[in-house]
Amino acid sequence: MNIRGTIDTITGMVGSVTDFGLKLIVALVVVDVIYPGTTGTVANLGAIAGQFGDHGMAGLIALFLFATLYKK
């Protein structure tokens, strides 16, 4: 097995885990909306968004960079 194949395999695994995590977060948000207060996911996401906002322009730049890197 060559290095390129190994990197492609690891990249695929990381992508699969990331996709699973995002789908799990969406499912937990839906559960939290239907049954308020059961998972606390909405409150936690609100707290994370608030932390980005509390840091002003630096927080917005960090959020933009995170979103840009995630799209790749």
ZAFI-805241 format. One record per residue (C-alpha): x, y, z; residue number from 1. Coordinates in steps of 0.1 Angstrom, whole numbers, plus 5000, padded with zeros to 4 digits. Last residue first. Layout:
N
LUMDO:X:Y:Z:NUM .
...
This chain:
72
LUMDO:4866:5219:5015:72 .
LUMDO:4833:5232:5029:71 .
LUMDO:4847:5227:5065:70 .
LUMDO:4876:5250:5058:69 .
LUMDO:4854:5278:5048:68 .
LUMDO:4830:5274:5077:67 .
LUMDO:4859:5273:5102:66 .
LUMDO:4875:5304:5086:65 .
LUMDO:4842:5323:5087:64 .
LUMDO:4837:5313:5124:63 .
LUMDO:4872:5324:5132:62 .
LUMDO:4867:5357:5114:61 .
LUMDO:4834:5363:5132:60 .
LUMDO:4850:5356:5166:59 .
LUMDO:4879:5379:5159:58 .
LUMDO:4854:5406:5149:57 .
LUMDO:4836:5405:5182:56 .
LUMDO:4847:5380:5208:55 .
LUMDO:4812:5378:5224:54 .
LUMDO:4796:5368:5190:53 .
LUMDO:4817:5337:5187:52 .
LUMDO:4809:5328:5223:51 .
LUMDO:4772:5334:5217:50 .
LUMDO:4772:5309:5188:49 .
LUMDO:4787:5283:5211:48 .
LUMDO:4761:5291:5238:47 .
LUMDO:4733:5288:5213:46 .
LUMDO:4746:5255:5202:45 .
LUMDO:4747:5243:5238:44 .
LUMDO:4711:5255:5244:43 .
LUMDO:4699:5238:5213:42 .
LUMDO:4716:5206:5223:41 .
LUMDO:4702:5205:5258:40 .
LUMDO:4692:5168:5253:39 .
LUMDO:4658:5166:5269:38 .
LUMDO:4651:5203:5275:37 .
LUMDO:4623:5206:5250:36 .
LUMDO:4608:5174:5236:35 .
LUMDO:4600:5182:5199:34 .
LUMDO:4627:5209:5196:33 .
LUMDO:4652:5188:5216:32 .
LUMDO:4645:5157:5195:31 .
LUMDO:4650:5178:5163:30 .
LUMDO:4682:5192:5177:29 .
LUMDO:4694:5157:5186:28 .
LUMDO:4688:5145:5151:27 .
LUMDO:4707:5175:5136:26 .
LUMDO:4736:5168:5159:25 .
LUMDO:4736:5131:5150:24 .
LUMDO:4737:5140:5113:23 .
LUMDO:4766:5163:5119:22 .
LUMDO:4785:5136:5138:21 .
LUMDO:4778:5110:5111:20 .
LUMDO:4791:5134:5084:19 .
LUMDO:4823:5140:5104:18 .
LUMDO:4829:5103:5110:17 .
LUMDO:4825:5096:5073:16 .
LUMDO:4848:5125:5064:15 .
LUMDO:4874:5112:5088:14 .
LUMDO:4872:5077:5073:13 .
LUMDO:4875:5090:5038:12 .
LUMDO:4905:5112:5047:11 .
LUMDO:4922:5082:5064:10 .
LUMDO:4916:5060:5033:9 .
LUMDO:4929:5087:5009:8 .
LUMDO:4960:5092:5031:7 .
LUMDO:4967:5055:5031:6 .
LUMDO:4962:5053:4993:5 .
LUMDO:4986:5082:4988:4 .
LUMDO:5012:5066:5011:3 .
LUMDO:5013:5034:4991:2 .
LUMDO:5000:5000:5000:1 .
